[in-house]
Amino acid sequence: MSEFEAELRNKVAEAERTLHEARQAGHDYEIHLHTARIRDLLDLATRHGIDTTGWIAAALLENSGTGC
């Protein structure tokens, strides 16, 4: 695993933790922000040819919990 991939994985994991915290607190806007951040990081990885399968549960991103 390259340093770039490792850093992306770390950032996704960090965003996932903060997403869980926002969900527990019921902060809809923060949920939206953290979900968008995770999607951006996964898109960046994909653009660089990195397989992100298994990095994060798809269901976590399907329901941002914002009602938007």
MODELLER restraints for C-alpha pairs under 7 A, 6 or more apart:
rsr = mdl.restraints
at = mdl.atoms
rsr.add(forms.Gaussian(group=physical.xy_distance, feature=features.Distance(at['CA:8:A'], at['CA:41:A']), mean=6.66, stdev=0.5))
rsr.add(forms.Gaussian(group=physical.xy_distance, feature=features.Distance(at['CA:12:A'], at['CA:38:A']), mean=5.69, stdev=0.5))
rsr.add(forms.Gaussian(group=physical.xy_distance, feature=features.Distance(at['CA:12:A'], at['CA:41:A']), mean=6.63, stdev=0.5))
rsr.add(forms.Gaussian(group=physical.xy_distance, feature=features.Distance(at['CA:15:A'], at['CA:34:A']), mean=5.86, stdev=0.5))
rsr.add(forms.Gaussian(group=physical.xy_distance, feature=features.Distance(at['CA:15:A'], at['CA:37:A']), mean=6.99, stdev=0.5))
rsr.add(forms.Gaussian(group=physical.xy_distance, feature=features.Distance(at['CA:15:A'], at['CA:38:A']), mean=6.25, stdev=0.5))
rsr.add(forms.Gaussian(group=physical.xy_distance, feature=features.Distance(at['CA:18:A'], at['CA:34:A']), mean=6.94, stdev=0.5))
rsr.add(forms.Gaussian(group=physical.xy_distance, feature=features.Distance(at['CA:19:A'], at['CA:31:A']), mean=5.63, stdev=0.5))
rsr.add(forms.Gaussian(group=physical.xy_distance, feature=features.Distance(at['CA:19:A'], at['CA:34:A']), mean=5.40, stdev=0.5))
rsr.add(forms.Gaussian(group=physical.xy_distance, feature=features.Distance(at['CA:19:A'], at['CA:35:A']), mean=6.88, stdev=0.5))
rsr.add(forms.Gaussian(group=physical.xy_distance, feature=features.Distance(at['CA:22:A'], at['CA:30:A']), mean=5.94, stdev=0.5))
rsr.add(forms.Gaussian(group=physical.xy_distance, feature=features.Distance(at['CA:22:A'], at['CA:31:A']), mean=5.60, stdev=0.5))
rsr.add(forms.Gaussian(group=physical.xy_distance, feature=features.Distance(at['CA:23:A'], at['CA:31:A']), mean=6.30, stdev=0.5))
rsr.add(forms.Gaussian(group=physical.xy_distance, feature=features.Distance(at['CA:28:A'], at['CA:65:A']), mean=6.58, stdev=0.5))
rsr.add(forms.Gaussian(group=physical.xy_distance, feature=features.Distance(at['CA:28:A'], at['CA:66:A']), mean=4.97, stdev=0.5))
rsr.add(forms.Gaussian(group=physical.xy_distance, feature=features.Distance(at['CA:29:A'], at['CA:66:A']), mean=6.98, stdev=0.5))
rsr.add(forms.Gaussian(group=physical.xy_distance, feature=features.Distance(at['CA:31:A'], at['CA:64:A']), mean=6.23, stdev=0.5))
rsr.add(forms.Gaussian(group=physical.xy_distance, feature=features.Distance(at['CA:31:A'], at['CA:65:A']), mean=6.96, stdev=0.5))
rsr.add(forms.Gaussian(group=physical.xy_distance, feature=features.Distance(at['CA:32:A'], at['CA:64:A']), mean=5.99, stdev=0.5))
rsr.add(forms.Gaussian(group=physical.xy_distance, feature=features.Distance(at['CA:32:A'], at['CA:66:A']), mean=6.55, stdev=0.5))
rsr.add(forms.Gaussian(group=physical.xy_distance, feature=features.Distance(at['CA:35:A'], at['CA:61:A']), mean=6.17, stdev=0.5))
rsr.add(forms.Gaussian(group=physical.xy_distance, feature=features.Distance(at['CA:35:A'], at['CA:64:A']), mean=6.47, stdev=0.5))
rsr.add(forms.Gaussian(group=physical.xy_distance, feature=features.Distance(at['CA:42:A'], at['CA:52:A']), mean=6.66, stdev=0.5))
